[in-house]
Structure formats: structure tokens, C-alpha cells
Amino acid sequence: MPVATPTQAKASKPTKSVARAPTKAPTARKVPAKAATKASTTTLTLSSKNYSSWSLRGWLLARFAGIAFTEVMVSPDDADARKELLLLAPSIRVPCLSHEGAKVWNTLAIAHYLDEVKPKAGLLPAERLARAHCRAVSGEMNSGFANLRASLPMNLKGRFPGHKVWAGAQPDIDRIVEIWTDCLATYGGPYLFGKQRSMADAMFAPVATRFLTYDVKLNAPCYAYCKTIMAMPEMQEWVAAAMLEPDEIEELDMDF
């Protein structure tokens, strides 16, 4: 009959080390719970998916960056949201990203914040000159093209073939075509800065929808770029949600 060694005999007794073991397990299990709670606190405030070009930009940036977030929808009946959609607000504060204690509005600010926290996501190109170029065209989209916004509001449900573009908007269209043509030729497409989607693609995505909605005549590379943007899984998801929106804003439903 085998005889237990002193070491084995001690192991069979309720020693202190055995008694402490159960207290360690709950601590290990709490780590994923904390991580899940932290992720769930990230929110992105959005307005209408059919009409709000700013919301689309912020949403695409967050998706491109790969962060998990909860959508917080603001009704188009909200007075402030309505002013923003009708271009009557002094500043655009939707979308607004709340992430790990930071609260960031303005799509360009969101883009640069996400590039800081997710540098490997490729929101800015890796090469210095391309990064500078990307920042420049993204900033131009963020602050310019007022006539385009006013005369061709985003409306994913609308289709206006043969639409006559207001003369004041044509210079904006010409400048955007110039930007796109230059970027596609310089970096090889299919996105503005090559094979990787960047903040510039998120910034110009609503313009692609406008050009298709209002049947704007484009050169072949720019038309192909619009199709590339609309084929992205994220865009298809956004458009599908926009089609389900029950709310309509009469001031933005153009009648021809």
C-alpha cells in the first residue's frame, strides 16, 4: 500500500493557500466586464440618416476607425437639429462623439481625434505629403461648398433625373470634381488616397450621394468614385436605415 509523503499529506489538509484560492477567481472574471462597460459608454449622437450629411460623415469615421459605439438619435423635430439640417444653425454640433471621457463634435475634429486614438486605422495616409494633402481637402470640405449644400441637400430617398443645377452651385461642383480627379490620378484609387479608405472619403461621401440624387454630370473617374463609395458595406447599411426613416422634413423635400 502506497504511503503518502509529507508533501502529499499537507496538500490534503485545508491549508491557507487552498482557502485563499476562491477569492482570486472573481477578480479575474471582473476584467472583461469592466472592458465591456467601458465600450458601451461610447456614443455617437446622430440626426436624420436620410438628410444629415454631417451625421453620415461622423458615423463613417467611427466605423472606419473600428470603434464600437451606441447610436443616440436626435429627432428631426428637435429645434436645434432642424436648424442644423436647414443650414440655419451658427455651428454644427451633430454628430457628437463621446469616447472615454472625451466629447467631440464637428466632423473634422472627430476625424483627427479618431486618428489619434486609432492611428493604425489609416484615417490619414502613412506618407507625409499625402497626409498633408488629405488634411487639406478634408478641411476644405468641412468648411466650404455652402452653395452646394444649399442647392443640393442630401436626400437619399430622392431621385431627380435631369435636375438643373443652380448656377451658384456649379463652381462648388467644379472644385470637387477637380479635387477628386487629382486625388484619384495621384494615388491610383479606388479611394481618394489609394486603396485605403481615409477621412477624406468619409468627408466627401455625402457629396457622392448628392451627385447621384441630382443626376450631376461627372467625368468617368468621378462617377466611378461615386459608385465605389455607394458600394461600401457601411454606406449600404446607412442607406438601408435611411430608407426606413418615417420622419420627413418638408423643407428639404425638393419638388420639381
N, C-alpha and C positions, 0 to 999 in steps of 0.2 A: 504494500500500500504506500503510495507516494506521501512524503511528508512535506508539509508546507514550509517554505523558507520563511525567515523572519520578515523579509520584504513582502511576501505574499500575505502573510498573516496581518500585517499592518494595513494592506490595501483593503482587506475585508472588513475593517472596522470603520465606523462613521467618523473619519478624521475631519479636520478643519478644511482641508483642501476640497474634499467632496462636498462639504456643506456649503462652501462658497460658490461652487460651480453654477447652480441655478441662477444666481444673481447676475452672472455675466451675460447670459443669453438675451434677456430683454434689451440690454444696452446695444447689442449688435443688431437687433431687429429694428431699432428706432432709426437707424441711419437712412434706409430707403424711404421711410415715412417722412422724415424731415425734407428729403430731396423732393418728394412728390408735392409736399405742401409749398415749397419754395417755387416750383414750376407753376403751380396752379394760381399763384398770385400775379403772374404776368398777364396783363390785359392789354387789349388794343381797342380803343373806342373808335367806332365807325359810324358813318351815316348811311344814306341810301346806296345800295350796291348798283342800282341802275343809273343813278345820276351823279354820284360823288366821285369825281376823278381823284381828289385828294385821298379819299379813303382807299381807293384801289391802289394808289402808289404806296401808301403805308403798309397795306396788307401784303402786297407783293414783296416789299423789302423785308418784312418779317419772315415771310415764307422762304425767300431766297437765303436769308441768314440761318434758317433752320431752327429758330427758337419756337418752343411750344407756348401758345398763348390762348387766352379765352377772349372771344369777341364780345364787346359790350356795344350793343346797337343803340344809337340815339334816333328817336323817331323824327322823320322829316317834318312832323307837326311842331317840333320844338322850335321856338322862335330863333334861337341862335343858329341852330343847324340850318334852318330855312334861309337865313341871311347869308350863310356861307355858300349854300348851293346856288343862290341867286346872285352871288358875287357882290353882295351888299355889306359884308362884314369887313371891318377895318383890318382884321387879321384872321387867318385860318387856323383854328385850334383843334380841328378834327381832320385826320386821326391823331390820337394821343396814345403813346406807348408808356405803360407803367411796368418797369422791369427792375427787380432787385433794388428797390428804393428810389430809382430814377424815374422821373416823369418828363417825357419828351414829346413835344408837339412840333409842327412844321415838318413836312416830309424830308426836306434836306437835312435837318437836324437829326431826324430819326435815322436817315441813311448813314450819316457819319457816326452816330452813336453805335449802331449795329456793327459797323466796320471795326470799331474799337473793341467791342465785346466778342465779336466773332470774326477775327481777322482772317481765318482760313476759309471763310465762306466765299471770298472772291468778289465782294461788292465793289471793290476797286481793283483795277488791274495790278499785276505784280510789278510791271516796269514803270519807272519813274515818270517818263514823258507821257505814257498812256494814262497813268493815274491823274496827272495834271489835266490832261485833255478831258477825261471822264468827269472830273470835278467841275470843269468849266461849262461843259454842255448841260450837266445836271443842274448847276446853279442857274444857267440861262433859262431852262425850262421851269425851274421853281419860281422865278421872279418875273418872267416875261410873257409875251404872247397873249396879252389881255384881249386883243380884238378877236383872236381865235376862240378864246374861252367864251366870250360874249355871244359870238355869232354861231358857233358850232358847239353848243353844250353837250356834254356826254349824255347819251341816251341809248343804252344797249338794246332796248326793246324797239327802237325806231329804225326805220329804213327809208331814206328819201332819195331815190334814184333821180339823177339829173338835177340835183339841187344846185341852184345858182349861188355861188359863194359871194358874200358881201365884199365889196371892193376893199374895205378896210382890213379884212382878214387875209387877203391874198399875200401881202408881204410876210405875214407870220407863217403862212403855209410854205412860201418860197424859202424862208430861212430854215424851217425844219427839214425840208427836202434837202437843202444844202448840207445841213449837219449830218443827216442820215447817210447821204450819198458819200460824203467824205469819210465818215467812220467805217462804213461797210467796205469801201475801197481800200482804206488804210490798214484795217485789221482783219479783213478777209471774211467777216460774217461767220455764222448767220446772225449773230447778235452784234450790237454796235461796236463792242470791243473784242470781237473774236468769238471763240467757241464757248466762252464762259459768260453767263448772264451777269450783268453788273447793275449798279444803282442807276445807271443811265437808262437801261431797259425798263426798269420799274418806273422811272420818271416819265418816259415817253410812251409807255403802254396805253394810257388813256387817249393819247393823240392817235394811235393806231386805230382804236375803236371809233374815234370821231371821223377819221378819213374814210372808213368803211361805211359808217352810218350815213354820211352825207355824200357818198359817192364822189369823193375828191379825186381828181385825175392825178396819177403819180407815175413816175418813171418805173421801169421794171424792177430795179433793186429795191426801191422803197415799197412798192406793192408787195414784193416777196417778203420784205421785213415785216409788214403788217400781218401777213399770213403766218409768219414764224411766231410772232407774239401771240396771235389768237390761238395757235395750236398748242401752246404751253399747257400742261395739265392744270397749273394754277389758274390760268385765265379761263379755261373751260369750267373749272369749279366755280369761279367767281360769277361767270355769265349765267351758269345754271341757277345759282342762288338769286341773281338779279331777276331772272325770268319769273321767279316765284313771289316776288315782292308785290303785295297787294296795294301798297301806297302809290299814289300818283301825285305829281306836283304839276298842276295845270300850267303854271308859268314857264315850265321847262319842256312841256309837250308842244313842239312846234307844229303848226298847221299850215300846210301848203296847198 
